[in-house]
Amino acid sequence: MKGVLFDLDNTLYAAESDLFGLIDVRINAYMRDVVGIEAERVDYLRRHYWEKYGVTLRGLMHEYGTDAEHYLEYVHDVDVSSRLQPDPELKICLQKMPERRFVFTNGSSDHARRVLKCLGIEDCFEHIYDIRISNYMPKPHPYPYHAALKHAGMRGEECIMVEDSLPNLHTAARLNMGTIWINSRTDGRVSHVDAVVPDVARATGVIGSWREMRAACAQ
């Protein structure tokens, strides 16, 4: 077990902070005010793009020729500090981990850095893998996973993925990664998921227990 890929939004911080709600507003505004889509069609198209392409950006690129960089800058132009604050407990948990740590997000690295800074954990990660690593192809498509693993020099079976998205974890499981689902409402067994925990700090505890079990088995 060499490394851990952490999702960003609603994983490294609690979904209850509703930071992503601010981004949702910006996405709707972009579709309406920049692309020129009728307001009454925005919600439908977003659902359609998520089902067909995985993220809204990919759909806008294919169907409207949207410039990906302009989109990423626009939709992530939110006041992160209005929803997040330093999390010293999480920082301690991360710093205790001997495994290599990475952020793996469908968002932008600039947004990720702002989030990490607000949480006070910007120095806890070796690298940020954002949607650019796969030419804007999002999770749960396998391509960004392969690209991140290749860059990190790891095989799937050497890695653990911590995520709030079940489809994203299903892809990780198919690549033989360990999988931890951040979900405060589910405590039972879930297909393709090795552990379910309510927050990322407890995920680091699960990883620690796996580490100890492997060390004991190796003796």
N, C-alpha and C positions, 0 to 999 in steps of 0.2 A: 504494500500500500504506500505509494509514493506521493500522491497528490490529491487535492480536493478541489473540485470546481463548484463554486458558489454562484447561484443565480443572484441577481441584484434586487430588483423591485419586488416587494412583498415577501422577500426571503431574508435579506440581511436586516430588514426592519419590519415591524408588524404591519400587516395589511390595514389594521385599524387606523393608522396614521393618515390613510387615504391620500398619500402623495400622488399615486397614479391617477386619482380623480382630477388633479390639476392638469396632468398630461392629457387625459381624455378630453378635457375642454379645449385644449390647444389643438388636438387632432381634429376635432369637429370644426373648429374655426379655420384650420388650414384647408380642409376639404371645401368648406363653404366660401371663405373669403379669398383664398389664394387660387385654388383649382377652379372654383366657380360652380360647384355642384349645388343643386337646389337643396335648401335646408331640410325639406321633408324626405329627401332620399339619403341623407347622410347615415342615419342609423342602419338602414337596410344595407347600404353598400359596405359599411364597416363589418357587419356580420358576414356578408357575402365574401369579403376579402379575407377575413379570418379563416373561413371554411376552405376557400380555394387556394390561398397563397400563404397562410400562416400569420401574416401581419398586414395591417392596413397599407404600410409603405409599399410592399411588394405589389399589391393590387394597383395602387396609384401609379407606380412606375410602369407597369404593363399596359394599363388602360388609358393613362393620361400623360405619360411621358414625364412624370414628376422627377425633379432633380433630388436625388436621395439626400445629399448633404444639406440642401436648403431645408428639406423636410425635417431632418434630425435636429438641426439647429432651432427651427421654429417650435416644434412640439415640445422640446425639452427646455424651453425658455420659461421656467417656472421658479418660484421662490422655494427652493428645497428647505431652507432654514425655517420656513413658516410651519413645516410639518415634522421635522426631525430634530433631534438633539443628541448630544454625545451619549454613547452607550459604553461606559467604562467596564461594565461586567463582560460585555461581548469582546471588548478589546483584550481583556485578560485571558478569556477563553481561547481566542485566536492565537495570541502570542505563546500560549503553552503548547500549541500543536507543533510537533516536529515535521509534519507533512508539508510539502509545498502547497501554497494556497493561491488560487486564481479566482477572479471574477469572470463569469461567463454569462453575458447578457444579450438580449435582442435589442437593447437600446444603444446609445452612443457612449463612447469612453468618456467624453466630456461630462455627460450626465452622471456616469458612474463615479467619476472623481469628485463631483460636487456632493453626491450622496455619502461617499466614504469620508469626506472631510467633515461633513455635518455630524456623522456618527463618531468621528474621532478615531477611525480605523484605517486611514489612508495608507499607513505604513505596514499594514498587516498582509498585503498581497503582493505576490511576485509580478503579476501581469494582469491586465484587463483584456479579455477577449470580447469584443463587441460585434455588432452585426456586420461590420466591414470585413471581418476575417473570412467571410464566405460570400463576398460580393453581394451583400445584403440579403442572402438567403437565411431565413430565421430558423431557430429551433422550432419545432422538433425535427426538421429535416436533418438527415445524418451528416450532410456536408460540413456544417460548422463544427460539429463534434470532432470529425476526423481532422479538420484544420487545426482546432485547438490542441488536440492530442499530439498531432505532428509537431506543432510549434513547441510544445512543452517537452517533447521527447519521451512521451509515456504511451503505454498500451492501455486499452480500456480496462483490463483486469487489474491494472495498477492504480486505478483512480476511483474516487467516490464523487457522486454528484448530489448536491443539496439544492432542492428546488421546491417551489410552491405549485408548479404546474405538473399535473399527472402525465399528460402526453409527452412533455419533455423528458420525464423520468423513464417513460416506456422506451424511448429511443436509447437512453443511456443504458438501460438494462439489456437491450439487444446488442450493445457493444461491450457487454460483460462488466460494466461498471457497478460498483456498489451504489445503492440508491436510498436517499433519505428524503421523505416528503414532509415539508413544512405545512402542517394543517392542524389547527387547534380544535377542529370539530370531529376529527376521526381518530380513533385509537385502536382500531382493529386491523386485521391483515388486509392488504390490498395487493392485487396482482402486480408483479414487476417492481414492487417496492419492498426494500429490506427492513425499513424502519419508518415509523410515523411519529413525529414530535411536534409540539406546538410552536417552537421557536428555534432560532439558529443556535443559540447558546446551548440548548439541550442536544442539538445535533452534534456539537463538538464533544459532548459527553458520550454520545453513542459511538462516535468514531474512536474516542479514547478506550472504550470498553472493547471494541473490535481489535484495537491495537494490542491491548493486554492479552486477549484470547489468542491472538496469533503468536505473541511472544511466548506464551505458556506452551502452546502446541509445538513450538520450535525447539523447546528444551528437551 
